[in-house]
Amino acid sequence: MRLLHLSDPHFGTEVPPVVEAVVQLAQALAPDVLVLSGDVTQRARRAQFAAAQQFVERLPAPHRIVIAGNHDVPLYDVPTRALSPYRHFQRHFGDELEPALERDDLKLLAVRTTRRWRHKHGEVDAAQIERVAGELRSARPEQLRIVVVHQPMHVPRPEDEHNLLRNAEAAARAWSRAGADLVLGGHIHLPFLLPMSERYAGLSRELWAVNAGTAVSQRIRHEAPNSLNVIEYEQGAAGCRVQRWDCHPPKPFERVAEQVIALQR
């Protein structure tokens, strides 16, 4: 099973050569699953959602999971933000805001962490935590268990602490106890792979934070160019492989890091 993890393309600020580089890489890798973990657009405008949809449809994956980020809720269109904040997102990516996917080798659960009354900060509430934990408890031993959020549950640097998902510790403890392996996220445009036990001591089992940078936007950080992740897993295997791919246009995406994570069963 090969999963392509993108985040924060921010259509409206996309770099066309990088867009084409993602398409070329996806065509070469032929992923089974595509995950896009939020901030699909820059300002939640219909034209930006339409461009993002066209981009996603060019990526050859049989299964596509797309969630909304804080930028996908209108900021300046106050009536839409108040009454129907996900209207434009749902028109292009479906009504389900917390999609799920189950295969023989994968159990994937997405969580809506955006809130219309928040500008950028994310939150996961008690009902969402328990719903996901309940689904995880039903997973089979041979499945890779992944949760997808937008805002990160772990960050590597003190200056990014304010971007942490609200109630992240409660979620990490519950989802670890229920058997989760990976939590995919984005939001801060910084790619990293970190064990959550660094932040939350005493977890029932190791849970890994897998963050992606911005896939195609010009809004890169000086520490990281455009980037994406590739996750590979063979059903029933004792570990999964996580790769980071970076792009420095006009060059194509190149694999710059790879780590095999041992899975606890």
C-alpha positions as CSV (number, residue, x, y, z in Angstrom):
1,M,0.0,0.0,0.0
2,R,1.4,3.3,-1.0
3,L,-0.1,6.6,0.4
4,L,0.7,10.0,-1.0
5,H,0.3,12.7,1.8
6,L,0.0,16.3,0.6
7,S,-0.9,19.3,2.7
8,D,-1.5,23.1,2.4
9,P,-1.5,23.6,-1.3
10,H,-3.2,27.0,-0.8
11,F,-4.6,27.2,-4.3
12,G,-4.5,30.9,-5.2
13,T,-0.8,31.0,-4.3
14,E,0.3,27.8,-6.2
15,V,3.5,27.7,-8.2
16,P,2.6,26.1,-11.6
17,P,5.9,24.2,-12.1
18,V,5.6,22.6,-8.7
19,V,2.0,21.7,-9.4
20,E,3.2,19.8,-12.5
21,A,6.1,18.3,-10.5
22,V,3.5,16.8,-8.1
23,V,1.5,15.4,-10.9
24,Q,4.6,13.8,-12.5
25,L,5.6,12.3,-9.2
26,A,2.1,10.9,-8.5
27,Q,2.0,9.4,-12.0
28,A,5.4,7.7,-11.4
29,L,4.5,6.4,-7.9
30,A,0.9,5.4,-8.7
31,P,-0.3,5.7,-5.1
32,D,-3.2,3.6,-3.8
33,V,-4.3,6.4,-1.5
34,L,-4.1,10.2,-1.7
35,V,-4.5,12.2,1.6
36,L,-4.7,16.0,1.4
37,S,-4.7,17.3,5.0
38,G,-6.2,20.8,4.7
39,D,-5.7,24.3,3.5
40,V,-6.7,23.4,0.0
41,T,-7.2,27.1,-0.8
42,Q,-5.8,30.4,0.2
43,R,-9.1,32.3,0.7
44,A,-11.8,29.7,0.3
45,R,-12.9,31.2,-3.0
46,R,-14.9,29.2,-5.5
47,A,-12.3,29.6,-8.3
48,Q,-9.6,28.4,-5.9
49,F,-11.6,25.3,-4.9
50,A,-12.2,24.6,-8.6
51,A,-8.5,24.8,-9.4
52,A,-7.7,22.5,-6.4
53,Q,-10.3,20.0,-7.5
54,Q,-8.8,19.9,-11.0
55,F,-5.4,19.3,-9.5
56,V,-6.6,16.5,-7.2
57,E,-8.4,14.8,-10.1
58,R,-5.1,14.7,-12.0
59,L,-3.5,12.6,-9.3
60,P,-3.9,8.9,-10.1
61,A,-5.1,7.4,-6.8
62,P,-8.1,5.1,-6.5
63,H,-8.9,6.5,-3.1
64,R,-8.8,10.2,-2.2
65,I,-9.2,11.7,1.3
66,V,-9.4,15.5,1.5
67,I,-10.2,17.5,4.6
68,A,-10.7,21.2,5.2
69,G,-8.2,23.5,6.9
70,N,-8.7,26.9,8.4
71,H,-8.0,28.6,5.1
72,D,-10.9,26.7,3.6
73,V,-13.4,28.6,5.7
74,P,-14.2,32.0,4.3
75,L,-12.5,34.8,6.3
76,Y,-14.1,37.9,4.7
77,D,-17.4,36.4,3.6
78,V,-19.0,36.7,7.0
79,P,-22.5,35.4,6.1
80,T,-21.1,32.3,4.6
81,R,-18.6,31.8,7.4
82,A,-21.5,32.1,9.9
83,L,-24.2,30.1,8.2
84,S,-22.5,27.6,5.8
85,P,-18.7,27.7,6.3
86,Y,-17.9,24.6,4.3
87,R,-20.3,25.2,1.4
88,H,-17.7,25.8,-1.2
89,F,-15.4,23.0,0.1
90,Q,-18.2,20.5,0.0
91,R,-19.3,21.5,-3.5
92,H,-15.9,20.4,-4.8
93,F,-14.8,17.6,-2.4
94,G,-18.1,16.1,-1.1
95,D,-20.4,16.5,1.8
96,E,-18.4,14.3,4.3
97,L,-16.1,16.5,6.4
98,E,-14.6,13.6,8.3
99,P,-14.1,10.9,5.6
100,A,-12.8,7.4,6.4
101,L,-11.3,4.7,4.4
102,E,-10.9,1.0,5.2
103,R,-8.9,-1.6,3.2
104,D,-7.5,-4.9,4.2
105,D,-4.2,-3.2,4.9
106,L,-5.4,0.2,6.1
107,K,-7.8,1.9,8.5
108,L,-7.8,5.7,8.0
109,L,-9.9,8.2,9.9
110,A,-10.1,11.9,9.2
111,V,-11.1,14.5,11.8
112,R,-12.4,18.0,11.2
113,T,-10.3,20.2,13.4
114,T,-11.3,23.6,12.0
115,R,-13.9,25.8,13.7
116,R,-15.8,28.6,12.0
117,W,-15.4,30.8,15.1
118,R,-11.6,30.4,15.1
119,H,-9.3,32.2,12.7
120,K,-6.5,29.6,12.4
121,H,-6.4,27.6,15.6
122,G,-7.7,24.0,15.5
123,E,-9.6,21.9,18.0
124,V,-10.7,18.4,18.6
125,D,-13.5,17.8,21.0
126,A,-14.4,15.0,23.4
127,A,-17.0,13.5,21.0
128,Q,-14.5,13.4,18.1
129,I,-11.8,11.9,20.3
130,E,-14.1,9.1,21.4
131,R,-15.5,8.5,18.0
132,V,-12.1,8.0,16.5
133,A,-10.9,5.9,19.4
134,G,-13.9,3.6,19.0
135,E,-13.2,3.1,15.3
136,L,-9.5,2.4,16.1
137,R,-10.4,-0.3,18.6
138,S,-12.2,-2.2,15.8
139,A,-9.1,-2.3,13.6
140,R,-7.5,-5.6,12.7
141,P,-3.9,-6.4,13.6
142,E,-2.8,-6.4,10.0
143,Q,-4.1,-2.9,9.3
144,L,-2.0,0.3,9.4
145,R,-4.0,2.8,11.5
146,I,-3.9,6.4,10.5
147,V,-5.7,9.5,11.8
148,V,-5.7,12.7,9.7
149,V,-6.0,16.2,11.2
150,H,-5.0,19.6,9.9
151,Q,-3.3,21.4,12.8
152,P,-0.4,19.4,14.3
153,M,-0.5,17.5,17.6
154,H,3.2,17.8,18.0
155,V,5.8,20.4,16.8
156,P,9.6,20.3,16.9
157,R,10.2,23.9,17.9
158,P,9.0,26.2,20.7
159,E,8.1,29.0,18.3
160,D,5.4,26.7,16.8
161,E,3.8,25.7,20.1
162,H,0.9,28.2,19.6
163,N,-0.1,26.2,16.4
164,L,-0.8,23.0,18.4
165,L,-4.2,21.4,18.0
166,R,-6.4,22.2,21.1
167,N,-7.0,19.1,23.2
168,A,-4.1,17.3,21.4
169,E,-2.9,15.6,24.6
170,A,-6.3,14.0,25.3
171,A,-6.5,12.9,21.7
172,A,-2.9,11.5,21.7
173,R,-3.5,9.5,24.8
174,A,-6.9,8.1,23.7
175,W,-5.8,7.3,20.2
176,S,-2.6,5.7,21.3
177,R,-4.5,3.5,23.8
178,A,-6.9,2.6,21.0
179,G,-4.1,1.5,18.7
180,A,-3.3,4.4,16.3
181,D,0.1,4.3,14.5
182,L,0.3,7.6,12.7
183,V,-1.3,11.0,12.8
184,L,-0.9,13.0,9.6
185,G,-1.1,16.8,9.6
186,G,0.1,20.0,8.1
187,H,-0.8,23.7,8.8
188,I,2.6,25.1,9.7
189,H,4.3,24.3,6.3
190,L,7.1,22.4,8.1
191,P,7.7,18.7,7.4
192,F,8.7,16.4,10.2
193,L,8.4,12.9,11.6
194,L,8.4,12.8,15.4
195,P,7.4,10.3,18.1
196,M,4.6,11.8,20.3
197,S,6.0,10.3,23.4
198,E,8.6,13.1,23.3
199,R,5.7,15.5,24.2
200,Y,3.2,13.2,26.0
201,A,5.1,11.0,28.4
202,G,3.5,7.7,29.3
203,L,1.6,6.9,26.1
204,S,0.2,3.4,26.0
205,R,2.1,2.8,22.8
206,E,4.2,4.9,20.4
207,L,2.2,7.3,18.2
208,W,4.0,9.1,15.4
209,A,3.3,12.6,14.1
210,V,3.8,12.8,10.4
211,N,3.7,16.4,9.1
212,A,3.8,17.6,5.5
213,G,5.1,21.0,4.3
214,T,3.2,23.0,1.7
215,A,2.8,20.9,-1.5
216,V,2.6,23.5,-4.2
217,S,2.3,27.0,-2.6
218,Q,4.8,29.9,-2.8
219,R,4.2,30.3,0.9
220,I,7.2,28.2,1.9
221,R,9.3,28.6,5.1
222,H,13.0,29.3,4.8
223,E,13.6,25.9,6.6
224,A,11.8,23.8,4.0
225,P,10.9,24.0,0.3
226,N,7.7,22.5,-1.2
227,S,7.4,19.0,0.1
228,L,5.2,15.9,0.5
229,N,5.3,12.5,2.2
230,V,5.0,9.0,0.9
231,I,4.0,6.2,3.2
232,E,4.5,2.5,2.3
233,Y,3.1,-0.5,4.1
234,E,2.7,-4.2,3.4
235,Q,-0.2,-5.8,5.0
236,G,0.7,-7.4,8.3
237,A,4.3,-6.1,8.2
238,A,6.1,-5.1,11.5
239,G,6.8,-1.6,10.2
240,C,6.0,1.1,7.7
241,R,8.2,3.3,5.6
242,V,7.8,7.1,5.7
243,Q,9.6,9.2,3.0
244,R,9.9,12.9,2.6
245,W,10.2,14.3,-0.9
246,D,11.2,18.0,-1.6
247,C,11.0,20.1,-4.7
248,H,13.4,22.9,-5.8
249,P,11.9,24.1,-9.1
250,P,12.7,23.7,-11.9
251,K,14.0,20.3,-10.6
252,P,11.5,17.5,-10.0
253,F,10.6,16.2,-6.5
254,E,13.5,14.3,-5.0
255,R,13.4,11.9,-2.0
256,V,15.5,13.5,0.8
257,A,14.7,11.3,3.8
258,E,13.3,7.9,4.7
259,Q,12.6,6.2,8.0
260,V,11.2,2.8,8.8
261,I,8.8,3.0,11.8
262,A,8.3,-0.1,13.9
263,L,4.6,-0.8,14.6
264,Q,3.5,-2.1,18.0
265,R,0.8,-4.8,18.0
